[in-house]
Amino acid sequence: MTITTAALPMRNTPVAVALGFLTGGVIGASLAAFVVGCVIESVPLCAAAVGLPAAYGLFFFLAGAPRRVREAAVVPRTALAMVESREAVGGEATSDVAVRFDLTVAPDDVPAYRVAFTQNVNLAELPDYRPGVVVVAQYPPDRPWRVRIVKRPTPEWEERVAGARLDPAPGPVLVSEPSESSAVGFVRLLGLLLAAAGVVLLFRADLFDEGTSGKPSVSPSSSASSSSSSSTTVVSSASGTVALGPGQSFLDKGELRKAVGSLARGTDTRAALTVVVQDRLLSVVYAPTGSQAPTFDPDSLPYDRFPALVEEARADLGVGSPQTWQVTVERLTGSLTIRVGVTGPEGRASLDADVQGKVVRRTPAH
């Protein structure tokens, strides 16, 4: 059989869909609980918002332990391979350098295939892996993309390498495990929204009674919502969202800045903790009154640069045909960061930009 990326099924099993929904629910519930806890000044709720992701991460780790044990028990397959190309991608300041290899792998019992991966190589050994050199490679039989070059093969394989000659394998390059389907991404977003809405509804009495409860630091919650044939806007003192209708996108000229302006008219504060933009969904989380968290003015962002940043991330970071993109703006580290994340068949990638919209870092798919 020929191994190609098209032959690998997308991760769309019931378990993957359920985990996607659960993960989205944990994220949505944690974020909403933290914001609500800050607004109503509830320490237990804020602590629960922090503890929930930690507990879920521990559960996820323990639940995956049997699978990791099974994968570790699989005997790797050994095969000859030829270096098609190599490129150093990091670690120049140390004795080991991260090198991205493109290999033709030629197993004895199946046709040869192409694979791309990154492996650390000592600088002194780097000339041994020049293009055209035949090497020994190993990979798990059920995960052929996890190839590793064997630096010290057995004498039997050294003899095979000495007299081997391989031809380049045609076809697409296998770079990663099967990507998740759009269904998983959809249910993850659905779980996030439902969980966040559930937390807000659960504490709605505390939120809307806060102005008369005697706590001096929180102003009365104001809410506004409007609907039209083109968009839906929901605003409160804690957050604001704008959802566009079919056929529209926040990459359209002026659409994003107009949406941010509509949110600013519905709240008495302009200090934001985060701004998240997807193709047809804008979410802004506002800082509660008296909060010491790093904030920024959402009106000051370079929205005119967002379409170009998204296009650069989709075209130049090696994710293939992108399925989804997301822009996240925050100041958690002190300086304002605009991060554009994209997901495609070849994996996930991102780029970071500064407050002027100038790209300062790129993280290609791997």
C-alpha positions in Angstrom: 0.0 0.0 0.0 1.1 3.6 -0.6 1.1 5.8 2.5 -0.2 9.3 1.7 -1.9 12.0 3.7 -5.0 11.4 1.8 -5.1 7.8 2.9 -5.2 8.8 6.6 -8.7 9.2 8.0 -9.5 12.3 10.0 -10.0 11.9 13.7 -13.8 12.0 13.8 -14.6 9.0 16.1 -17.3 9.3 18.8 -14.6 9.4 21.4 -12.8 12.3 19.7 -16.1 14.2 19.3 -16.9 13.6 23.0 -13.5 14.7 24.2 -13.7 17.8 22.0 -17.1 18.7 23.6 -15.7 18.1 27.1 -12.6 20.1 26.4 -14.6 23.1 25.1 -16.9 22.8 28.1 -14.0 22.9 30.6 -12.4 25.9 28.8 -15.7 27.8 28.6 -16.7 27.0 32.2 -13.3 28.0 33.5 -13.1 31.3 31.7 -16.7 32.2 32.6 -16.3 31.2 36.2 -13.1 33.3 36.5 -14.7 36.4 35.1 -17.9 36.0 37.1 -15.8 35.3 40.2 -13.9 38.5 39.7 -17.2 40.5 39.2 -19.0 39.2 42.2 -15.7 39.0 44.3 -16.1 35.3 45.0 -12.8 33.7 45.9 -14.1 30.1 45.9 -15.4 30.6 42.4 -12.1 32.0 41.1 -10.3 29.1 42.8 -12.7 26.6 41.1 -12.0 28.3 37.8 -8.3 27.7 38.2 -8.6 24.2 39.6 -11.0 22.9 37.0 -8.5 22.9 34.1 -5.8 21.4 36.4 -8.2 18.6 37.4 -9.2 18.0 33.8 -5.5 17.9 32.7 -4.7 15.3 35.4 -7.8 13.2 34.3 -6.7 13.5 30.7 -3.2 12.4 31.5 -4.3 9.4 33.6 -6.9 8.4 31.0 -4.2 8.3 28.3 -1.8 6.3 30.3 -3.0 2.9 29.0 -2.7 4.1 25.4 0.8 5.4 26.0 1.8 2.0 27.6 0.4 0.2 24.5 2.3 2.5 22.1 5.5 2.1 24.0 5.2 -1.7 23.8 5.0 -1.7 20.0 8.2 -2.9 18.4 9.4 -0.2 16.0 10.0 -1.1 12.3 13.4 -0.6 10.8 13.9 0.4 7.2 16.4 2.1 4.9 15.8 5.7 4.1 17.4 8.4 1.9 17.8 12.0 2.9 15.9 14.2 0.3 16.6 17.5 2.0 17.5 18.9 5.4 17.2 22.3 7.1 18.4 23.5 10.4 15.5 25.1 12.3 16.9 25.9 15.7 19.5 25.3 18.5 22.5 26.9 16.7 23.9 28.1 20.1 24.3 24.5 21.4 26.1 21.4 20.4 22.8 19.9 19.1 20.8 21.5 16.4 17.2 20.8 15.5 17.1 19.7 11.8 14.0 19.3 9.7 14.5 16.3 7.5 12.6 15.2 4.3 13.2 11.4 3.8 12.2 8.7 1.4 11.6 5.7 3.7 11.7 2.3 1.9 10.3 -0.5 4.1 10.9 -4.1 2.9 7.2 -5.1 2.8 5.4 -1.9 1.6 6.1 0.7 -1.0 8.4 3.6 -0.2 6.9 6.9 1.1 8.0 10.4 1.9 8.0 11.9 5.4 9.1 15.1 7.0 10.0 15.4 10.7 12.4 17.3 13.0 15.2 15.6 15.0 18.1 16.9 17.0 21.6 16.2 15.5 25.0 17.0 16.9 26.8 19.6 14.8 29.8 17.3 14.3 27.5 14.6 12.8 25.5 17.0 10.5 27.7 16.3 7.4 26.7 12.6 7.7 23.1 13.5 6.7 23.6 15.4 3.5 21.0 15.0 0.7 21.3 11.7 -1.1 22.8 9.8 1.8 21.2 6.5 2.7 20.5 6.1 6.5 18.6 3.7 8.8 15.3 4.8 10.1 12.8 3.5 12.6 9.1 4.2 13.1 6.1 2.5 14.8 4.1 0.4 12.3 0.8 2.1 13.2 2.3 5.6 13.2 4.6 5.9 10.1 4.9 9.7 10.4 6.9 9.3 13.7 10.2 8.5 11.9 13.6 8.8 13.7 17.0 8.3 12.1 19.0 5.6 13.9 22.4 7.2 14.6 24.2 3.9 15.5 22.6 1.0 13.6 23.5 -2.6 14.1 26.3 -4.2 11.9 23.7 -5.9 9.8 22.0 -2.6 8.9 25.4 -0.9 8.4 26.1 -3.5 5.7 22.8 -2.9 4.0 23.4 0.8 4.1 26.9 0.4 2.5 25.5 -1.2 -0.7 22.1 0.5 -0.8 20.7 2.8 -3.5 17.3 4.3 -3.2 15.1 6.2 -5.6 13.1 9.2 -4.4 9.5 8.3 -3.5 6.7 10.2 -5.3 3.6 11.6 -3.7 2.8 13.9 -0.9 4.9 14.2 2.2 3.6 12.6 5.4 4.2 15.1 8.2 1.9 14.4 11.1 -0.9 12.3 12.5 -4.4 12.6 11.0 -5.9 16.0 11.7 -9.2 16.3 13.5 -12.3 16.9 11.4 -14.3 20.1 11.5 -17.0 18.2 13.5 -14.6 18.0 16.4 -13.8 21.7 16.2 -17.6 22.5 16.0 -18.5 20.5 19.1 -15.6 22.0 21.0 -16.8 25.5 20.2 -20.4 24.4 21.1 -19.2 23.0 24.4 -17.3 26.2 25.2 -20.3 28.4 24.5 -22.8 26.2 26.4 -20.6 25.9 29.4 -19.9 29.6 29.6 -23.6 30.4 29.2 -24.4 27.9 31.9 -22.1 29.5 34.4 -23.4 33.0 33.7 -27.0 31.8 34.0 -26.2 30.0 37.3 -24.8 33.2 38.8 -27.1 35.6 37.1 -28.8 36.6 40.4 -25.4 37.6 41.9 -24.4 39.4 38.8 -27.5 41.5 38.4 -28.0 42.2 42.1 -24.4 43.3 42.6 -25.2 47.0 42.4 -27.5 46.8 45.5 -25.6 44.2 47.5 -23.4 46.7 49.3 -20.1 45.8 47.6 -18.6 49.1 46.6 -16.2 48.1 43.8 -18.6 46.8 41.1 -20.9 48.9 39.1 -24.4 47.7 38.2 -24.4 45.2 35.3 -25.7 46.6 32.1 -26.8 44.4 29.2 -27.9 45.1 25.7 -28.6 42.9 22.7 -29.6 43.6 19.2 -30.3 41.4 16.2 -30.5 42.1 12.5 -30.3 40.1 9.3 -26.5 40.5 9.2 -25.3 40.2 12.8 -26.2 39.6 16.5 -24.6 41.6 19.3 -24.8 40.8 23.0 -23.1 43.1 25.5 -22.8 43.1 29.3 -20.4 44.7 31.8 -18.3 41.5 31.8 -18.1 40.7 28.1 -19.4 41.3 24.7 -19.9 39.2 21.5 -20.8 39.9 17.9 -21.8 37.0 15.6 -22.0 37.7 11.9 -24.6 36.2 9.6 -23.9 33.8 6.7 -21.7 35.1 3.9 -19.9 37.7 6.1 -16.5 37.6 7.7 -14.5 39.8 10.1 -11.8 39.8 7.4 -14.1 42.1 5.3 -12.8 45.7 5.2 -14.0 47.7 8.2 -16.3 44.9 9.6 -14.1 44.2 12.6 -13.6 47.8 13.7 -17.4 48.5 13.3 -18.2 45.5 15.5 -15.8 46.6 18.2 -17.4 50.1 18.1 -20.8 48.6 18.6 -19.6 46.8 21.7 -18.1 49.9 23.2 -21.4 51.7 23.0 -23.0 49.1 25.2 -20.7 49.2 28.2 -19.3 51.8 30.6 -15.8 50.4 30.4 -13.2 50.3 27.7 -10.5 48.2 29.5 -10.3 44.7 28.0 -8.6 41.6 29.2 -8.8 39.6 25.9 -10.1 40.0 22.4 -10.7 36.9 20.4 -11.7 37.0 16.7 -12.8 34.1 14.5 -14.2 34.2 11.0 -17.7 35.2 12.1 -17.4 35.6 15.9 -15.9 38.4 18.0 -15.6 38.0 21.8 -14.3 40.7 24.2 -13.8 40.0 27.9 -13.8 43.3 29.9 -11.8 43.9 33.1 -14.0 44.2 36.3 -13.9 47.5 38.1 -10.8 47.7 40.4 -9.0 44.8 38.7 -5.2 44.8 38.7 -4.9 42.5 35.7 -3.1 43.9 32.6 -5.7 45.5 30.3 -5.8 47.4 27.0 -8.1 49.6 25.0 -9.7 47.5 22.3 -10.2 50.6 20.1 -6.4 51.0 19.9 -5.8 47.7 18.1 -4.5 47.8 14.4 -7.6 46.1 13.0 -6.7 47.1 9.4 -3.7 44.8 9.7 -5.6 41.7 10.9 -6.7 40.4 7.4 -3.1 40.6 6.2 -1.8 38.8 9.3 -4.4 36.0 8.9 -3.5 35.7 5.2 0.2 35.5 6.0 -0.4 32.8 8.6 -2.6 30.7 6.3 -0.2 31.0 3.3 3.3 30.9 4.7 3.4 28.7 7.8 3.0 25.3 6.2 -0.4 24.2 7.4 -1.7 23.3 4.0 -5.3 24.3 3.2 -6.4 26.0 6.4 -9.6 24.9 8.1 -9.8 27.4 10.9 -8.1 30.6 12.1 -8.3 32.7 15.3 -6.8 36.0 16.4 -6.2 36.4 20.2 -5.1 39.7 21.7 -4.0 39.9 25.4 -1.5 41.5 27.8 -0.9 38.6 30.2 2.9 38.9 29.9 2.9 42.7 30.2 3.3 43.7 26.6 0.4 43.5 24.1 0.5 40.4 21.9 -1.5 39.8 18.8 -1.4 36.0 18.1 -2.8 34.5 14.8 -3.3 30.8 15.0 -4.2 28.6 12.0 -5.1 24.9 11.8 -4.9 22.8 8.6 -4.2 19.3 7.4 -0.4 19.7 8.1 -1.0 20.7 11.8 -1.1 23.9 13.7 0.9 27.1 13.4 0.9 30.7 14.7 2.5 34.1 14.3 2.8 36.9 16.9 2.6 40.6 16.1 3.1 43.7 18.2 0.7 46.6 18.9 1.4 48.1 15.4 0.6 44.8 13.7 4.2 44.1 12.8 5.1 40.4 12.9 7.7 39.6 15.6 7.7 35.8 15.6 6.5 32.9 13.4 5.9 29.3 14.5 5.5 27.1 11.5 3.5 23.8 11.5 5.4 20.8 12.8 
